Amino acid sequence: TFDLGGGNMSSGLGYNGQIPGPTLQARTGDQVTIELYNGLTQPTITHWHGMIVDDVNDGGPELAFDPGKGPYRYDFPIVQRAAMNWYHPHPHMLTGEQVNLGLAGAFIIRDDEEDMLNLPSGNYEVPLVIRDANFDKQGNLKYNPRSSGFVGKHALVNGTLDAKLDVDSGSYRFRVLCGSNARVFDLMMSDGRQFSLIGNDGGLLTSPVTVYQITMSPGERIDVLVDFSDLGPGDKVSLQDERSEWDLVEFEGTGAAGYNYTAASPLSSITPLTGPSTPTRTFSFDGMNRINGQEYDINRIDFTVPVDTTERWLFTTGGNAPHPVHVHGAYYQVVSRKGGRNALYPWEMGWKDTVLLEDQEEVEILIRFSIPSHYVMHCHKLEHEDMGMMANFVVA
């Protein structure tokens, strides 16, 4: 059982007895070793979302193992730049349920480049895992999905109902993960104050960007600075979701001196990928359970990608969006969106591993894989994924 607030203890699923699981931290160049034990009543496996690793360590659905078996041992080097990634289950047809009942956590990578920026740290750096949830009459987490995607009636932030945070007078760095099954969030501050956007899925952007609203779909991350230097003791402001009109986190000023920080430019260097001018491959996300007309078959390889070669991929859909498109094994650069919203957004710059595809949209990316291995690509609306909107591919 877990204390999620609201005065009740709730049953659910946790990593190391926590919802969300412990925030892991490592540095570029470190070797990571982790043992996964399955204490559930179902098969499971843990996927390291955003980590550039081979298939043995990626935690794809073909590695799911039965209750009481294991442990499954991960052993991989950190070969990528600083970023906030995350981890969650990935057993085929069971991912939505296991994530929804609590299995997820943050994985922060640090490096020397980021250290030199002296960004807010310690109490002034706060991971925020945002999601929605439902509860039964006893107050336990309840997974009652629809084929169009799970929709919860309550907001959970870091496993907490009605989340609150006391803030000193200064700047805070919020590492935000959209950990919902299907819900898309439109984040804004209740008083309209700005976010200084400094990073996303794959780490730092080249320069900070001032924004007032950010759209996040399942699996996406953002890295933002918020300045609370004007908040006096007892003053309050909230992080809100404009779509649901929920208050996600209430911030209350302490009046104490904090950490004053303004992000300077440049933050980082990102080399644009160069590749073919026309799509190498096109992927149509069809209905709620198919890619290019095919449901997922764990034993079928759908395509092969050459290693160390930049390709241009085109994502399309005929309906039933949103489809947050997640690719295992590489980060990519989003180069265009045509139709629908017909624009790219600041939080889609730099390196991404998940991009939001809405109805009537075509999204193009440039992608390059560095590790010969076996991976999956899928819709990160977990109900769509579980129903078969996923494809196996090989990098060779």
Salt bridges, closest charged atoms under 4 A:
GLU35 OE2 - ARG73 NE 2.92
ASP58 OD1 - HIS47 ND1 3.38
ASP58 OD2 - HIS328 ND1 2.69
GLU62 OE2 - HIS374 ND1 3.64
ASP112 OD1 - ARG27 NH2 2.83
GLU114 OE1 - ARG110 NH1 3.61
GLU114 OE2 - ARG173 NH2 2.84
ASP115 OD2 - ARG27 NH2 2.76
GLU125 OE1 - ARG110 NH2 2.86
GLU125 OE2 - ARG173 NH1 3.58
GLU125 OE2 - ARG175 NH1 2.69
ASP132 OD2 - ARG183 NE 2.87
ASP186 OD2 - ARG243 NE 2.84
ASP191 OD2 - ARG193 NH2 2.81
ASP201 OD1 - ARG221 NH1 3.99
ASP201 OD2 - LYS352 NZ 3.18
GLU220 OE2 - LYS352 NZ 2.66
ASP223 OD2 - ARG173 NH2 2.65
ASP223 OD2 - ARG175 NE 3.36
ASP230 OD1 - ARG193 NH1 2.81
GLU250 OE1 - LYS236 NZ 4.00
ASP302 OD1 - ARG300 NE 2.52
GLU311 OE1 - ARG281 NE 2.60
GLU348 OE2 - ARG337 NH2 2.70
ASP353 OD1 - HIS49 NE2 3.00
ASP353 OD2 - ARG221 NH2 2.76
ASP353 OD1 - HIS326 ND1 3.66
GLU361 OE1 - ARG337 NE 3.02
GLU361 OE2 - ARG341 NE 2.79
GLU364 OE1 - ARG312 NH1 3.04
GLU385 OE2 - HIS90 ND1 3.37
GLU385 OE1 - HIS378 ND1 3.11
